[in-house]
Amino acid sequence: MTDTTALEAAAFRRLLAHLNQDRLDVQNIDLMILAGFCRNCLADWYREAAQDAGQDISKDQAREAIYGMPFADWKAKYQQPATPEQLAAFEAAQQRHG
């Protein structure tokens, strides 16, 4: 019998590695435009899951768990200013997805 939770956890760890090691070029705004979620959303979901499990973690702790480093460090190293095209695409995506 397969442990579904272990498989889900492994897939989640691989997603984080992909986003934070292999695809540092993909900006959060691009993820929001295309997928409707970003690394910050993952951190929010992580924090909510922790709270549901009775663990009180801060927004900063959740982001560090997702980004693999303090968010301010990741932002300084990898986040680029959004272009006018990205901002327009983000606005259009927000209107489509409500």
FIMITOR-288397 format. One record per residue (C-alpha): residue number from 1; y, z, x. Coordinates in steps of 0.1 Angstrom, whole numbers, always signed. Layout:
N
<gulo = NUM y = Y z = Z x = X>
...
This chain:
98
<gulo = 1 y = +0 z = +0 x = +0>
<gulo = 2 y = +34 z = -9 x = +13>
<gulo = 3 y = +62 z = +16 x = +16>
<gulo = 4 y = +90 z = -2 x = -2>
<gulo = 5 y = +117 z = +22 x = +10>
<gulo = 6 y = +107 z = +16 x = +46>
<gulo = 7 y = +109 z = -21 x = +41>
<gulo = 8 y = +143 z = -19 x = +25>
<gulo = 9 y = +155 z = +4 x = +52>
<gulo = 10 y = +143 z = -21 x = +79>
<gulo = 11 y = +160 z = -50 x = +61>
<gulo = 12 y = +192 z = -30 x = +58>
<gulo = 13 y = +192 z = -21 x = +95>
<gulo = 14 y = +186 z = -58 x = +103>
<gulo = 15 y = +216 z = -68 x = +81>
<gulo = 16 y = +238 z = -43 x = +100>
<gulo = 17 y = +227 z = -56 x = +133>
<gulo = 18 y = +233 z = -92 x = +122>
<gulo = 19 y = +268 z = -83 x = +110>
<gulo = 20 y = +278 z = -61 x = +139>
<gulo = 21 y = +260 z = -77 x = +168>
<gulo = 22 y = +253 z = -113 x = +160>
<gulo = 23 y = +281 z = -122 x = +137>
<gulo = 24 y = +312 z = -103 x = +149>
<gulo = 25 y = +331 z = -136 x = +143>
<gulo = 26 y = +326 z = -132 x = +105>
<gulo = 27 y = +356 z = -113 x = +92>
<gulo = 28 y = +354 z = -89 x = +62>
<gulo = 29 y = +377 z = -111 x = +42>
<gulo = 30 y = +353 z = -140 x = +47>
<gulo = 31 y = +325 z = -119 x = +34>
<gulo = 32 y = +345 z = -109 x = +4>
<gulo = 33 y = +354 z = -145 x = -4>
<gulo = 34 y = +319 z = -158 x = -1>
<gulo = 35 y = +297 z = -128 x = -11>
<gulo = 36 y = +320 z = -104 x = -30>
<gulo = 37 y = +313 z = -76 x = -6>
<gulo = 38 y = +320 z = -67 x = +31>
<gulo = 39 y = +312 z = -41 x = +57>
<gulo = 40 y = +336 z = -16 x = +40>
<gulo = 41 y = +317 z = -21 x = +7>
<gulo = 42 y = +285 z = -13 x = +25>
<gulo = 43 y = +301 z = +19 x = +39>
<gulo = 44 y = +312 z = +28 x = +4>
<gulo = 45 y = +277 z = +23 x = -10>
<gulo = 46 y = +262 z = +42 x = +19>
<gulo = 47 y = +286 z = +71 x = +12>
<gulo = 48 y = +277 z = +70 x = -25>
<gulo = 49 y = +240 z = +71 x = -17>
<gulo = 50 y = +245 z = +101 x = +6>
<gulo = 51 y = +264 z = +119 x = -22>
<gulo = 52 y = +237 z = +111 x = -47>
<gulo = 53 y = +212 z = +127 x = -22>
<gulo = 54 y = +234 z = +158 x = -19>
<gulo = 55 y = +250 z = +150 x = +14>
<gulo = 56 y = +287 z = +151 x = +17>
<gulo = 57 y = +299 z = +126 x = +42>
<gulo = 58 y = +335 z = +113 x = +47>
<gulo = 59 y = +347 z = +78 x = +44>
<gulo = 60 y = +351 z = +77 x = +82>
<gulo = 61 y = +316 z = +89 x = +88>
<gulo = 62 y = +302 z = +63 x = +64>
<gulo = 63 y = +322 z = +35 x = +81>
<gulo = 64 y = +310 z = +46 x = +115>
<gulo = 65 y = +274 z = +45 x = +102>
<gulo = 66 y = +279 z = +9 x = +91>
<gulo = 67 y = +300 z = -4 x = +119>
<gulo = 68 y = +281 z = +14 x = +147>
<gulo = 69 y = +314 z = +28 x = +160>
<gulo = 70 y = +346 z = +43 x = +146>
<gulo = 71 y = +362 z = +19 x = +123>
<gulo = 72 y = +395 z = +19 x = +142>
<gulo = 73 y = +377 z = +8 x = +173>
<gulo = 74 y = +359 z = -20 x = +155>
<gulo = 75 y = +391 z = -31 x = +139>
<gulo = 76 y = +410 z = -32 x = +172>
<gulo = 77 y = +382 z = -51 x = +189>
<gulo = 78 y = +371 z = -76 x = +163>
<gulo = 79 y = +393 z = -79 x = +132>
<gulo = 80 y = +417 z = -108 x = +132>
<gulo = 81 y = +448 z = -110 x = +110>
<gulo = 82 y = +440 z = -129 x = +77>
<gulo = 83 y = +453 z = -164 x = +76>
<gulo = 84 y = +473 z = -177 x = +47>
<gulo = 85 y = +442 z = -198 x = +38>
<gulo = 86 y = +419 z = -168 x = +38>
<gulo = 87 y = +444 z = -148 x = +16>
<gulo = 88 y = +446 z = -177 x = -9>
<gulo = 89 y = +408 z = -180 x = -10>
<gulo = 90 y = +405 z = -142 x = -14>
<gulo = 91 y = +429 z = -143 x = -43>
<gulo = 92 y = +410 z = -171 x = -60>
<gulo = 93 y = +377 z = -153 x = -55>
<gulo = 94 y = +392 z = -121 x = -70>
<gulo = 95 y = +402 z = -141 x = -101>
<gulo = 96 y = +368 z = -157 x = -104>
<gulo = 97 y = +349 z = -124 x = -100>
<gulo = 98 y = +373 z = -102 x = -118>
